Amino acid sequence: MEIRTKASNEGNNRTAYLLSALARVAGIDKLRVCGKWYRHDPNTHRSDDERTVYVAGLSYDVSKEFMPFVAWRHQNGGNDSEVVDRHKYRIGFRFKH
C-alpha cells in the first residue's frame, strides 16, 4: 500500500510504503504479536538512499492501561552518513490513560 508520493521543497519525489499487523495469540488472550514493514525513498532520482525497515515484537496486556513490550528492528539502506545494516532491540511499555 503506497501511503505517500510527495514533492519535497528541493523538487525531489518521495515514496513510502507501509504494511503492519497486530494479532492476539490464540489461547493467551493478553499476548499480542506485532509486525511492520516499511520502505522509504526520500529521493526517487537517487538509487543509494532507499531504506527498508522490518519490526517484530510481542506485548502483554497487564491491564487496559499498561502494556509492556519487547521489539526487534532491522534496517537496510540509508544515505552515506547512516549505518547501512543495523539491528536494534527495544524493551518498554505503553501506558494509556
mmCIF file as gemmi writes it, N, C-alpha and C atoms, coordinates in Angstrom:
data_model
loop_
_atom_site.group_PDB
_atom_site.id
_atom_site.type_symbol
_atom_site.label_atom_id
_atom_site.label_alt_id
_atom_site.label_comp_id
_atom_site.label_asym_id
_atom_site.label_entity_id
_atom_site.label_seq_id
_atom_site.pdbx_PDB_ins_code
_atom_site.Cartn_x
_atom_site.Cartn_y
_atom_site.Cartn_z
_atom_site.occupancy
_atom_site.B_iso_or_equiv
_atom_site.pdbx_formal_charge
_atom_site.auth_seq_id
_atom_site.auth_asym_id
_atom_site.pdbx_PDB_model_num
ATOM 1 N N . MET Axp A 1 ? 0.842 -1.158 0 1 0 ? 1 A 1
ATOM 2 C CA . MET Axp A 1 ? 0 0 0 1 0 ? 1 A 1
ATOM 3 C C . MET Axp A 1 ? 0.893 1.228 0 1 0 ? 1 A 1
ATOM 4 N N . GLU Axp A 2 ? 0.763 2.074 -0.967 1 0 ? 2 A 1
ATOM 5 C CA . GLU Axp A 2 ? 1.544 3.307 -1.005 1 0 ? 2 A 1
ATOM 6 C C . GLU Axp A 2 ? 0.854 4.331 -0.137 1 0 ? 2 A 1
ATOM 7 N N . ILE Axp A 3 ? 1.592 4.923 0.786 1 0 ? 3 A 1
ATOM 8 C CA . ILE Axp A 3 ? 0.968 5.893 1.672 1 0 ? 3 A 1
ATOM 9 C C . ILE Axp A 3 ? 1.314 7.33 1.314 1 0 ? 3 A 1
ATOM 10 N N . ARG Axp A 4 ? 2.407 7.523 0.527 1 0 ? 4 A 1
ATOM 11 C CA . ARG Axp A 4 ? 2.708 8.9 0.187 1 0 ? 4 A 1
ATOM 12 C C . ARG Axp A 4 ? 3.619 8.964 -1.033 1 0 ? 4 A 1
ATOM 13 N N . THR Axp A 5 ? 3.3 9.829 -1.922 1 0 ? 5 A 1
ATOM 14 C CA . THR Axp A 5 ? 4.187 10.241 -3.002 1 0 ? 5 A 1
ATOM 15 C C . THR Axp A 5 ? 4.072 11.749 -3.03 1 0 ? 5 A 1
ATOM 16 N N . LYS Axp A 6 ? 5.142 12.437 -2.668 1 0 ? 6 A 1
ATOM 17 C CA . LYS Axp A 6 ? 5.041 13.873 -2.46 1 0 ? 6 A 1
ATOM 18 C C . LYS Axp A 6 ? 6.303 14.554 -2.96 1 0 ? 6 A 1
ATOM 19 N N . ALA Axp A 7 ? 6.15 15.717 -3.536 1 0 ? 7 A 1
ATOM 20 C CA . ALA Axp A 7 ? 7.314 16.512 -3.934 1 0 ? 7 A 1
ATOM 21 C C . ALA Axp A 7 ? 7.826 17.27 -2.713 1 0 ? 7 A 1
ATOM 22 N N . SER Axp A 8 ? 9.126 17.241 -2.5 1 0 ? 8 A 1
ATOM 23 C CA . SER Axp A 8 ? 9.707 17.958 -1.369 1 0 ? 8 A 1
ATOM 24 C C . SER Axp A 8 ? 10.053 19.385 -1.787 1 0 ? 8 A 1
ATOM 25 N N . ASN Axp A 9 ? 10.588 20.151 -0.873 1 0 ? 9 A 1
ATOM 26 C CA . ASN Axp A 9 ? 10.973 21.533 -1.158 1 0 ? 9 A 1
ATOM 27 C C . ASN Axp A 9 ? 12.065 21.618 -2.21 1 0 ? 9 A 1
ATOM 28 N N . GLU Axp A 10 ? 12.919 20.598 -2.287 1 0 ? 10 A 1
ATOM 29 C CA . GLU Axp A 10 ? 14.014 20.6 -3.249 1 0 ? 10 A 1
ATOM 30 C C . GLU Axp A 10 ? 13.567 20.129 -4.63 1 0 ? 10 A 1
ATOM 31 N N . GLY Axp A 11 ? 12.329 19.759 -4.8 1 0 ? 11 A 1
ATOM 32 C CA . GLY Axp A 11 ? 11.836 19.264 -6.079 1 0 ? 11 A 1
ATOM 33 C C . GLY Axp A 11 ? 12.032 17.772 -6.26 1 0 ? 11 A 1
ATOM 34 N N . ASN Axp A 12 ? 12.421 17.058 -5.214 1 0 ? 12 A 1
ATOM 35 C CA . ASN Axp A 12 ? 12.595 15.61 -5.285 1 0 ? 12 A 1
ATOM 36 C C . ASN Axp A 12 ? 11.267 14.909 -5.039 1 0 ? 12 A 1
ATOM 37 N N . ASN Axp A 13 ? 11.053 13.784 -5.701 1 0 ? 13 A 1
ATOM 38 C CA . ASN Axp A 13 ? 9.882 12.961 -5.424 1 0 ? 13 A 1
ATOM 39 C C . ASN Axp A 13 ? 10.237 11.958 -4.343 1 0 ? 13 A 1
ATOM 40 N N . ARG Axp A 14 ? 9.323 11.728 -3.426 1 0 ? 14 A 1
ATOM 41 C CA . ARG Axp A 14 ? 9.498 10.759 -2.347 1 0 ? 14 A 1
ATOM 42 C C . ARG Axp A 14 ? 8.44 9.682 -2.484 1 0 ? 14 A 1
ATOM 43 N N . THR Axp A 15 ? 8.773 8.464 -2.06 1 0 ? 15 A 1
ATOM 44 C CA . THR Axp A 15 ? 7.772 7.403 -1.976 1 0 ? 15 A 1
ATOM 45 C C . THR Axp A 15 ? 7.951 6.671 -0.655 1 0 ? 15 A 1
ATOM 46 N N . ALA Axp A 16 ? 6.847 6.162 -0.128 1 0 ? 16 A 1
ATOM 47 C CA . ALA Axp A 16 ? 6.883 5.396 1.109 1 0 ? 16 A 1
ATOM 48 C C . ALA Axp A 16 ? 5.777 4.351 1.067 1 0 ? 16 A 1
ATOM 49 N N . TYR Axp A 17 ? 6.088 3.173 1.546 1 0 ? 17 A 1
ATOM 50 C CA . TYR Axp A 17 ? 5.135 2.072 1.621 1 0 ? 17 A 1
ATOM 51 C C . TYR Axp A 17 ? 5.141 1.534 3.042 1 0 ? 17 A 1
ATOM 52 N N . LEU Axp A 18 ? 3.986 1.117 3.542 1 0 ? 18 A 1
ATOM 53 C CA . LEU Axp A 18 ? 3.874 0.619 4.906 1 0 ? 18 A 1
ATOM 54 C C . LEU Axp A 18 ? 2.893 -0.546 4.946 1 0 ? 18 A 1
ATOM 55 N N . LEU Axp A 19 ? 3.274 -1.587 5.67 1 0 ? 19 A 1
ATOM 56 C CA . LEU Axp A 19 ? 2.402 -2.723 5.927 1 0 ? 19 A 1
ATOM 57 C C . LEU Axp A 19 ? 2.604 -3.103 7.387 1 0 ? 19 A 1
ATOM 58 N N . SER Axp A 20 ? 1.535 -3.159 8.184 1 0 ? 20 A 1
ATOM 59 C CA . SER Axp A 20 ? 1.661 -3.506 9.595 1 0 ? 20 A 1
ATOM 60 C C . SER Axp A 20 ? 0.528 -4.423 10.018 1 0 ? 20 A 1
ATOM 61 N N . ALA Axp A 21 ? 0.774 -5.177 11.091 1 0 ? 21 A 1
ATOM 62 C CA . ALA Axp A 21 ? -0.221 -6.117 11.607 1 0 ? 21 A 1
ATOM 63 C C . ALA Axp A 21 ? -0.081 -6.24 13.12 1 0 ? 21 A 1
ATOM 64 N N . LEU Axp A 22 ? -1.2 -6.483 13.777 1 0 ? 22 A 1
ATOM 65 C CA . LEU Axp A 22 ? -1.248 -6.718 15.219 1 0 ? 22 A 1
ATOM 66 C C . LEU Axp A 22 ? -2.268 -7.821 15.444 1 0 ? 22 A 1
ATOM 67 N N . ALA Axp A 23 ? -1.866 -8.878 16.134 1 0 ? 23 A 1
ATOM 68 C CA . ALA Axp A 23 ? -2.771 -10.016 16.342 1 0 ? 23 A 1
ATOM 69 C C . ALA Axp A 23 ? -2.607 -10.568 17.746 1 0 ? 23 A 1
ATOM 70 N N . ARG Axp A 24 ? -3.688 -11.058 18.297 1 0 ? 24 A 1
ATOM 71 C CA . ARG Axp A 24 ? -3.639 -11.739 19.601 1 0 ? 24 A 1
ATOM 72 C C . ARG Axp A 24 ? -3.216 -13.192 19.385 1 0 ? 24 A 1
ATOM 73 N N . VAL Axp A 25 ? -2.538 -13.742 20.371 1 0 ? 25 A 1
ATOM 74 C CA . VAL Axp A 25 ? -2.089 -15.13 20.31 1 0 ? 25 A 1
ATOM 75 C C . VAL Axp A 25 ? -3.219 -16.02 20.838 1 0 ? 25 A 1
ATOM 76 N N . ALA Axp A 26 ? -3.596 -17.042 20.072 1 0 ? 26 A 1
ATOM 77 C CA . ALA Axp A 26 ? -4.684 -17.947 20.467 1 0 ? 26 A 1
ATOM 78 C C . ALA Axp A 26 ? -4.322 -18.66 21.771 1 0 ? 26 A 1
ATOM 79 N N . GLY Axp A 27 ? -5.242 -18.689 22.689 1 0 ? 27 A 1
ATOM 80 C CA . GLY Axp A 27 ? -5.036 -19.36 23.958 1 0 ? 27 A 1
ATOM 81 C C . GLY Axp A 27 ? -4.444 -18.476 25.044 1 0 ? 27 A 1
ATOM 82 N N . ILE Axp A 28 ? -3.808 -17.387 24.661 1 0 ? 28 A 1
ATOM 83 C CA . ILE Axp A 28 ? -3.255 -16.43 25.622 1 0 ? 28 A 1
ATOM 84 C C . ILE Axp A 28 ? -3.791 -15.062 25.222 1 0 ? 28 A 1
ATOM 85 N N . ASP Axp A 29 ? -4.982 -14.735 25.697 1 0 ? 29 A 1
ATOM 86 C CA . ASP Axp A 29 ? -5.697 -13.541 25.236 1 0 ? 29 A 1
ATOM 87 C C . ASP Axp A 29 ? -4.944 -12.234 25.439 1 0 ? 29 A 1
ATOM 88 N N . LYS Axp A 30 ? -4.089 -12.158 26.437 1 0 ? 30 A 1
ATOM 89 C CA . LYS Axp A 30 ? -3.41 -10.903 26.729 1 0 ? 30 A 1
ATOM 90 C C . LYS Axp A 30 ? -2.113 -10.715 25.947 1 0 ? 30 A 1
ATOM 91 N N . LEU Axp A 31 ? -1.667 -11.736 25.25 1 0 ? 31 A 1
ATOM 92 C CA . LEU Axp A 31 ? -0.421 -11.654 24.487 1 0 ? 31 A 1
ATOM 93 C C . LEU Axp A 31 ? -0.709 -11.238 23.048 1 0 ? 31 A 1
ATOM 94 N N . ARG Axp A 32 ? 0.054 -10.289 22.541 1 0 ? 32 A 1
ATOM 95 C CA . ARG Axp A 32 ? -0.112 -9.815 21.167 1 0 ? 32 A 1
ATOM 96 C C . ARG Axp A 32 ? 1.213 -9.931 20.417 1 0 ? 32 A 1
ATOM 97 N N . VAL Axp A 33 ? 1.108 -10.221 19.131 1 0 ? 33 A 1
ATOM 98 C CA . VAL Axp A 33 ? 2.246 -10.255 18.224 1 0 ? 33 A 1
ATOM 99 C C . VAL Axp A 33 ? 2.058 -9.1 17.243 1 0 ? 33 A 1
ATOM 100 N N . CYS Axp A 34 ? 3.129 -8.373 16.981 1 0 ? 34 A 1
ATOM 101 C CA . CYS Axp A 34 ? 3.018 -7.27 16.036 1 0 ? 34 A 1
ATOM 102 C C . CYS Axp A 34 ? 4.163 -7.33 15.035 1 0 ? 34 A 1
ATOM 103 N N . GLY Axp A 35 ? 3.921 -6.759 13.881 1 0 ? 35 A 1
ATOM 104 C CA . GLY Axp A 35 ? 4.935 -6.705 12.847 1 0 ? 35 A 1
ATOM 105 C C . GLY Axp A 35 ? 4.714 -5.508 11.951 1 0 ? 35 A 1
ATOM 106 N N . LYS Axp A 36 ? 5.802 -5.016 11.376 1 0 ? 36 A 1
ATOM 107 C CA . LYS Axp A 36 ? 5.711 -3.866 10.49 1 0 ? 36 A 1
ATOM 108 C C . LYS Axp A 36 ? 6.814 -3.971 9.44 1 0 ? 36 A 1
ATOM 109 N N . TRP Axp A 37 ? 6.482 -3.584 8.221 1 0 ? 37 A 1
ATOM 110 C CA . TRP Axp A 37 ? 7.459 -3.467 7.141 1 0 ? 37 A 1
ATOM 111 C C . TRP Axp A 37 ? 7.227 -2.126 6.48 1 0 ? 37 A 1
ATOM 112 N N . TYR Axp A 38 ? 8.287 -1.369 6.303 1 0 ? 38 A 1
ATOM 113 C CA . TYR Axp A 38 ? 8.123 -0.159 5.513 1 0 ? 38 A 1
ATOM 114 C C . TYR Axp A 38 ? 9.371 0.144 4.706 1 0 ? 38 A 1
ATOM 115 N N . ARG Axp A 39 ? 9.117 0.816 3.606 1 0 ? 39 A 1
ATOM 116 C CA . ARG Axp A 39 ? 10.165 1.187 2.667 1 0 ? 39 A 1
ATOM 117 C C . ARG Axp A 39 ? 10.013 2.669 2.369 1 0 ? 39 A 1
ATOM 118 N N . HIS Axp A 40 ? 11.113 3.385 2.438 1 0 ? 40 A 1
ATOM 119 C CA . HIS Axp A 40 ? 11.093 4.835 2.234 1 0 ? 40 A 1
ATOM 120 C C . HIS Axp A 40 ? 12.201 5.215 1.262 1 0 ? 40 A 1
ATOM 121 N N . ASP Axp A 41 ? 11.851 6.002 0.289 1 0 ? 41 A 1
ATOM 122 C CA . ASP Axp A 41 ? 12.815 6.532 -0.673 1 0 ? 41 A 1
ATOM 123 C C . ASP Axp A 41 ? 12.656 8.046 -0.68 1 0 ? 41 A 1
ATOM 124 N N . PRO Axp A 42 ? 13.545 8.786 -0.004 1 0 ? 42 A 1
ATOM 125 C CA . PRO Axp A 42 ? 13.386 10.235 0.094 1 0 ? 42 A 1
ATOM 126 C C . PRO Axp A 42 ? 13.641 10.99 -1.208 1 0 ? 42 A 1
ATOM 127 N N . ASN Axp A 43 ? 14.306 10.344 -2.159 1 0 ? 43 A 1
ATOM 128 C CA . ASN Axp A 43 ? 14.566 10.98 -3.449 1 0 ? 43 A 1
ATOM 129 C C . ASN Axp A 43 ? 14.574 9.891 -4.513 1 0 ? 43 A 1
ATOM 130 N N . THR Axp A 44 ? 13.512 9.822 -5.291 1 0 ? 44 A 1
ATOM 131 C CA . THR Axp A 44 ? 13.394 8.752 -6.285 1 0 ? 44 A 1
ATOM 132 C C . THR Axp A 44 ? 14.389 8.895 -7.432 1 0 ? 44 A 1
ATOM 133 N N . HIS Axp A 45 ? 15.074 10.028 -7.515 1 0 ? 45 A 1
ATOM 134 C CA . HIS Axp A 45 ? 16.076 10.222 -8.568 1 0 ? 45 A 1
ATOM 135 C C . HIS Axp A 45 ? 17.436 9.643 -8.202 1 0 ? 45 A 1
ATOM 136 N N . ARG Axp A 46 ? 17.631 9.282 -6.926 1 0 ? 46 A 1
ATOM 137 C CA . ARG Axp A 46 ? 18.874 8.642 -6.466 1 0 ? 46 A 1
ATOM 138 C C . ARG Axp A 46 ? 18.586 7.19 -6.145 1 0 ? 46 A 1
ATOM 139 N N . SER Axp A 47 ? 19.564 6.321 -6.354 1 0 ? 47 A 1
ATOM 140 C CA . SER Axp A 47 ? 19.348 4.902 -6.069 1 0 ? 47 A 1
ATOM 141 C C . SER Axp A 47 ? 20.036 4.454 -4.789 1 0 ? 47 A 1
ATOM 142 N N . ASP Axp A 48 ? 20.791 5.326 -4.113 1 0 ? 48 A 1
ATOM 143 C CA . ASP Axp A 48 ? 21.558 4.914 -2.944 1 0 ? 48 A 1
ATOM 144 C C . ASP Axp A 48 ? 20.985 5.405 -1.623 1 0 ? 48 A 1
ATOM 145 N N . ASP Axp A 49 ? 19.752 5.883 -1.599 1 0 ? 49 A 1
ATOM 146 C CA . ASP Axp A 49 ? 19.199 6.418 -0.355 1 0 ? 49 A 1
ATOM 147 C C . ASP Axp A 49 ? 17.919 5.713 0.097 1 0 ? 49 A 1
ATOM 148 N N . GLU Axp A 50 ? 17.585 4.583 -0.502 1 0 ? 50 A 1
ATOM 149 C CA . GLU Axp A 50 ? 16.385 3.842 -0.102 1 0 ? 50 A 1
ATOM 150 C C . GLU Axp A 50 ? 16.614 3.139 1.227 1 0 ? 50 A 1
ATOM 151 N N . ARG Axp A 51 ? 15.555 3.017 2.018 1 0 ? 51 A 1
ATOM 152 C CA . ARG Axp A 51 ? 15.635 2.404 3.334 1 0 ? 51 A 1
ATOM 153 C C . ARG Axp A 51 ? 14.486 1.419 3.489 1 0 ? 51 A 1
ATOM 154 N N . THR Axp A 52 ? 14.785 0.212 3.954 1 0 ? 52 A 1
ATOM 155 C CA . THR Axp A 52 ? 13.766 -0.786 4.256 1 0 ? 52 A 1
ATOM 156 C C . THR Axp A 52 ? 13.899 -1.166 5.726 1 0 ? 52 A 1
ATOM 157 N N . VAL Axp A 53 ? 12.77 -1.181 6.448 1 0 ? 53 A 1
ATOM 158 C CA . VAL Axp A 53 ? 12.771 -1.464 7.884 1 0 ? 53 A 1
ATOM 159 C C . VAL Axp A 53 ? 11.784 -2.583 8.179 1 0 ? 53 A 1
ATOM 160 N N . TYR Axp A 54 ? 12.22 -3.537 9.016 1 0 ? 54 A 1
ATOM 161 C CA . TYR Axp A 54 ? 11.384 -4.638 9.49 1 0 ? 54 A 1
ATOM 162 C C . TYR Axp A 54 ? 11.305 -4.533 11.016 1 0 ? 54 A 1
ATOM 163 N N . VAL Axp A 55 ? 10.108 -4.69 11.58 1 0 ? 55 A 1
ATOM 164 C CA . VAL Axp A 55 ? 9.913 -4.655 13.022 1 0 ? 55 A 1
ATOM 165 C C . VAL Axp A 55 ? 9.06 -5.854 13.413 1 0 ? 55 A 1
ATOM 166 N N . ALA Axp A 56 ? 9.453 -6.557 14.482 1 0 ? 56 A 1
ATOM 167 C CA . ALA Axp A 56 ? 8.671 -7.665 15.033 1 0 ? 56 A 1
ATOM 168 C C . ALA Axp A 56 ? 8.688 -7.527 16.55 1 0 ? 56 A 1
ATOM 169 N N . GLY Axp A 57 ? 7.561 -7.832 17.191 1 0 ? 57 A 1
ATOM 170 C CA . GLY Axp A 57 ? 7.52 -7.671 18.634 1 0 ? 57 A 1
ATOM 171 C C . GLY Axp A 57 ? 6.398 -8.431 19.302 1 0 ? 57 A 1
ATOM 172 N N . LEU Axp A 58 ? 6.475 -8.441 20.632 1 0 ? 58 A 1
ATOM 173 C CA . LEU Axp A 58 ? 5.464 -9.044 21.49 1 0 ? 58 A 1
ATOM 174 C C . LEU Axp A 58 ? 5.066 -8.032 22.555 1 0 ? 58 A 1
ATOM 175 N N . SER Axp A 59 ? 3.786 -8.005 22.897 1 0 ? 59 A 1
ATOM 176 C CA . SER Axp A 59 ? 3.337 -7.18 24.017 1 0 ? 59 A 1
ATOM 177 C C . SER Axp A 59 ? 2.36 -7.994 24.857 1 0 ? 59 A 1
ATOM 178 N N . TYR Axp A 60 ? 2.208 -7.584 26.108 1 0 ? 60 A 1
ATOM 179 C CA . TYR Axp A 60 ? 1.326 -8.289 27.037 1 0 ? 60 A 1
ATOM 180 C C . TYR Axp A 60 ? 0.455 -7.26 27.745 1 0 ? 60 A 1
ATOM 181 N N . ASP Axp A 61 ? -0.864 -7.479 27.713 1 0 ? 61 A 1
ATOM 182 C CA . ASP Axp A 61 ? -1.81 -6.56 28.35 1 0 ? 61 A 1
ATOM 183 C C . ASP Axp A 61 ? -1.908 -6.878 29.84 1 0 ? 61 A 1
ATOM 184 N N . VAL Axp A 62 ? -1.129 -6.203 30.667 1 0 ? 62 A 1
ATOM 185 C CA . VAL Axp A 62 ? -1.227 -6.371 32.111 1 0 ? 62 A 1
ATOM 186 C C . VAL Axp A 62 ? -2.581 -5.852 32.578 1 0 ? 62 A 1
ATOM 187 N N . SER Axp A 63 ? -2.979 -4.715 32.025 1 0 ? 63 A 1
ATOM 188 C CA . SER Axp A 63 ? -4.307 -4.14 32.255 1 0 ? 63 A 1
ATOM 189 C C . SER Axp A 63 ? -4.677 -3.366 30.987 1 0 ? 63 A 1
ATOM 190 N N . LYS Axp A 64 ? -5.847 -2.73 30.995 1 0 ? 64 A 1
ATOM 191 C CA . LYS Axp A 64 ? -6.238 -1.937 29.821 1 0 ? 64 A 1
ATOM 192 C C . LYS Axp A 64 ? -5.3 -0.754 29.607 1 0 ? 64 A 1
ATOM 193 N N . GLU Axp A 65 ? -4.678 -0.303 30.68 1 0 ? 65 A 1
ATOM 194 C CA . GLU Axp A 65 ? -3.844 0.89 30.61 1 0 ? 65 A 1
ATOM 195 C C . GLU Axp A 65 ? -2.351 0.605 30.457 1 0 ? 65 A 1
ATOM 196 N N . PHE Axp A 66 ? -1.885 -0.58 30.837 1 0 ? 66 A 1
ATOM 197 C CA . PHE Axp A 66 ? -0.439 -0.853 30.906 1 0 ? 66 A 1
ATOM 198 C C . PHE Axp A 66 ? -0.078 -2.078 30.069 1 0 ? 66 A 1
ATOM 199 N N . MET Axp A 67 ? 0.785 -1.877 29.068 1 0 ? 67 A 1
ATOM 200 C CA . MET Axp A 67 ? 1.187 -2.96 28.167 1 0 ? 67 A 1
ATOM 201 C C . MET Axp A 67 ? 2.699 -2.934 27.948 1 0 ? 67 A 1
ATOM 202 N N . PRO Axp A 68 ? 3.475 -3.767 28.654 1 0 ? 68 A 1
ATOM 203 C CA . PRO Axp A 68 ? 4.905 -3.858 28.365 1 0 ? 68 A 1
ATOM 204 C C . PRO Axp A 68 ? 5.128 -4.591 27.042 1 0 ? 68 A 1
ATOM 205 N N . PHE Axp A 69 ? 6.271 -4.281 26.388 1 0 ? 69 A 1
ATOM 206 C CA . PHE Axp A 69 ? 6.557 -4.908 25.104 1 0 ? 69 A 1
ATOM 207 C C . PHE Axp A 69 ? 8.06 -5.112 24.927 1 0 ? 69 A 1
ATOM 208 N N . VAL Axp A 70 ? 8.393 -5.984 23.992 1 0 ? 70 A 1
ATOM 209 C CA . VAL Axp A 70 ? 9.761 -6.185 23.525 1 0 ? 70 A 1
ATOM 210 C C . VAL Axp A 70 ? 9.687 -6.22 22.007 1 0 ? 70 A 1
ATOM 211 N N . ALA Axp A 71 ? 10.639 -5.563 21.339 1 0 ? 71 A 1
ATOM 212 C CA . ALA Axp A 71 ? 10.592 -5.484 19.88 1 0 ? 71 A 1
ATOM 213 C C . ALA Axp A 71 ? 11.999 -5.555 19.301 1 0 ? 71 A 1
ATOM 214 N N . TRP Axp A 72 ? 12.081 -6.047 18.071 1 0 ? 72 A 1
ATOM 215 C CA . TRP Axp A 72 ? 13.325 -6.121 17.298 1 0 ? 72 A 1
ATOM 216 C C . TRP Axp A 72 ? 13.117 -5.317 16.028 1 0 ? 72 A 1
ATOM 217 N N . ARG Axp A 73 ? 14.107 -4.519 15.657 1 0 ? 73 A 1
ATOM 218 C CA . ARG Axp A 73 ? 14.028 -3.683 14.454 1 0 ? 73 A 1
ATOM 219 C C . ARG Axp A 73 ? 15.283 -3.887 13.63 1 0 ? 73 A 1
ATOM 220 N N . HIS Axp A 74 ? 15.09 -4.094 12.335 1 0 ? 74 A 1
ATOM 221 C CA . HIS Axp A 74 ? 16.211 -4.263 11.412 1 0 ? 74 A 1
ATOM 222 C C . HIS Axp A 74 ? 16.053 -3.274 10.271 1 0 ? 74 A 1
ATOM 223 N N . GLN Axp A 75 ? 17.141 -2.57 9.951 1 0 ? 75 A 1
ATOM 224 C CA . GLN Axp A 75 ? 17.103 -1.588 8.872 1 0 ? 75 A 1
ATOM 225 C C . GLN Axp A 75 ? 18.177 -1.899 7.843 1 0 ? 75 A 1
ATOM 226 N N . ASN Axp A 76 ? 17.785 -1.853 6.587 1 0 ? 76 A 1
ATOM 227 C CA . ASN Axp A 76 ? 18.718 -1.96 5.455 1 0 ? 76 A 1
ATOM 228 C C . ASN Axp A 76 ? 18.686 -0.641 4.713 1 0 ? 76 A 1
ATOM 229 N N . GLY Axp A 77 ? 19.841 -0.175 4.289 1 0 ? 77 A 1
ATOM 230 C CA . GLY Axp A 77 ? 19.898 1.007 3.44 1 0 ? 77 A 1
ATOM 231 C C . GLY Axp A 77 ? 19.964 2.293 4.207 1 0 ? 77 A 1
ATOM 232 N N . GLY Axp A 78 ? 19.913 3.378 3.485 1 0 ? 78 A 1
ATOM 233 C CA . GLY Axp A 78 ? 20.019 4.711 4.037 1 0 ? 78 A 1
ATOM 234 C C . GLY Axp A 78 ? 20.974 5.515 3.197 1 0 ? 78 A 1
ATOM 235 N N . ASN Axp A 79 ? 21.265 6.731 3.624 1 0 ? 79 A 1
ATOM 236 C CA . ASN Axp A 79 ? 22.203 7.535 2.843 1 0 ? 79 A 1
ATOM 237 C C . ASN Axp A 79 ? 23.63 7.311 3.325 1 0 ? 79 A 1
ATOM 238 N N . ASP Axp A 80 ? 24.586 8.017 2.747 1 0 ? 80 A 1
ATOM 239 C CA . ASP Axp A 80 ? 26.006 7.798 3.03 1 0 ? 80 A 1
ATOM 240 C C . ASP Axp A 80 ? 26.379 8.054 4.482 1 0 ? 80 A 1
ATOM 241 N N . SER Axp A 81 ? 25.653 8.909 5.195 1 0 ? 81 A 1
ATOM 242 C CA . SER Axp A 81 ? 26.001 9.235 6.569 1 0 ? 81 A 1
ATOM 243 C C . SER Axp A 81 ? 25.403 8.268 7.58 1 0 ? 81 A 1
ATOM 244 N N . GLU Axp A 82 ? 24.615 7.289 7.161 1 0 ? 82 A 1
ATOM 245 C CA . GLU Axp A 82 ? 23.965 6.356 8.073 1 0 ? 82 A 1
ATOM 246 C C . GLU Axp A 82 ? 24.57 4.972 7.982 1 0 ? 82 A 1
ATOM 247 N N . VAL Axp A 83 ? 24.366 4.193 9.034 1 0 ? 83 A 1
ATOM 248 C CA . VAL Axp A 83 ? 24.759 2.786 9.012 1 0 ? 83 A 1
ATOM 249 C C . VAL Axp A 83 ? 23.864 2.073 8.008 1 0 ? 83 A 1
ATOM 250 N N . VAL Axp A 84 ? 24.442 1.241 7.159 1 0 ? 84 A 1
ATOM 251 C CA . VAL Axp A 84 ? 23.684 0.62 6.077 1 0 ? 84 A 1
ATOM 252 C C . VAL Axp A 84 ? 22.867 -0.579 6.557 1 0 ? 84 A 1
ATOM 253 N N . ASP Axp A 85 ? 23.347 -1.305 7.548 1 0 ? 85 A 1
ATOM 254 C CA . ASP Axp A 85 ? 22.662 -2.51 8.014 1 0 ? 85 A 1
ATOM 255 C C . ASP Axp A 85 ? 22.756 -2.544 9.531 1 0 ? 85 A 1
ATOM 256 N N . ARG Axp A 86 ? 21.635 -2.446 10.231 1 0 ? 86 A 1
ATOM 257 C CA . ARG Axp A 86 ? 21.703 -2.44 11.691 1 0 ? 86 A 1
ATOM 258 C C . ARG Axp A 86 ? 20.492 -3.113 12.326 1 0 ? 86 A 1
ATOM 259 N N . HIS Axp A 87 ? 20.7 -3.587 13.539 1 0 ? 87 A 1
ATOM 260 C CA . HIS Axp A 87 ? 19.663 -4.226 14.346 1 0 ? 87 A 1
ATOM 261 C C . HIS Axp A 87 ? 19.517 -3.439 15.648 1 0 ? 87 A 1
ATOM 262 N N . LYS Axp A 88 ? 18.292 -3.317 16.126 1 0 ? 88 A 1
ATOM 263 C CA . LYS Axp A 88 ? 18.034 -2.677 17.416 1 0 ? 88 A 1
ATOM 264 C C . LYS Axp A 88 ? 17.015 -3.513 18.171 1 0 ? 88 A 1
ATOM 265 N N . TYR Axp A 89 ? 17.148 -3.532 19.482 1 0 ? 89 A 1
ATOM 266 C CA . TYR Axp A 89 ? 16.182 -4.188 20.354 1 0 ? 89 A 1
ATOM 267 C C . TYR Axp A 89 ? 15.621 -3.135 21.288 1 0 ? 89 A 1
ATOM 268 N N . ARG Axp A 90 ? 14.337 -3.242 21.582 1 0 ? 90 A 1
ATOM 269 C CA . ARG Axp A 90 ? 13.702 -2.265 22.454 1 0 ? 90 A 1
ATOM 270 C C . ARG Axp A 90 ? 12.814 -2.98 23.46 1 0 ? 90 A 1
ATOM 271 N N . ILE Axp A 91 ? 12.915 -2.558 24.707 1 0 ? 91 A 1
ATOM 272 C CA . ILE Axp A 91 ? 12.031 -3.023 25.773 1 0 ? 91 A 1
ATOM 273 C C . ILE Axp A 91 ? 11.39 -1.775 26.35 1 0 ? 91 A 1
ATOM 274 N N . GLY Axp A 92 ? 10.071 -1.805 26.5 1 0 ? 92 A 1
ATOM 275 C CA . GLY Axp A 92 ? 9.385 -0.623 27.01 1 0 ? 92 A 1
ATOM 276 C C . GLY Axp A 92 ? 7.972 -0.956 27.419 1 0 ? 92 A 1
ATOM 277 N N . PHE Axp A 93 ? 7.177 0.066 27.559 1 0 ? 93 A 1
ATOM 278 C CA . PHE Axp A 93 ? 5.764 -0.131 27.895 1 0 ? 93 A 1
ATOM 279 C C . PHE Axp A 93 ? 4.944 0.975 27.259 1 0 ? 93 A 1
ATOM 280 N N . ARG Axp A 94 ? 3.701 0.67 27.092 1 0 ? 94 A 1
ATOM 281 C CA . ARG Axp A 94 ? 2.728 1.636 26.597 1 0 ? 94 A 1
ATOM 282 C C . ARG Axp A 94 ? 1.731 1.862 27.717 1 0 ? 94 A 1
ATOM 283 N N . PHE Axp A 95 ? 1.478 3.118 28.025 1 0 ? 95 A 1
ATOM 284 C CA . PHE Axp A 95 ? 0.551 3.465 29.095 1 0 ? 95 A 1
ATOM 285 C C . PHE Axp A 95 ? -0.538 4.341 28.517 1 0 ? 95 A 1
ATOM 286 N N . LYS Axp A 96 ? -1.784 3.891 28.61 1 0 ? 96 A 1
ATOM 287 C CA . LYS Axp A 96 ? -2.932 4.683 28.152 1 0 ? 96 A 1
ATOM 288 C C . LYS Axp A 96 ? -3.682 5.194 29.373 1 0 ? 96 A 1
ATOM 289 N N . HIS Axp A 97 ? -4.172 6.405 29.289 1 0 ? 97 A 1
ATOM 290 C CA . HIS Axp A 97 ? -4.98 6.938 30.393 1 0 ? 97 A 1
ATOM 291 C C . HIS Axp A 97 ? -6.302 7.452 29.908 1 0 ? 97 A 1
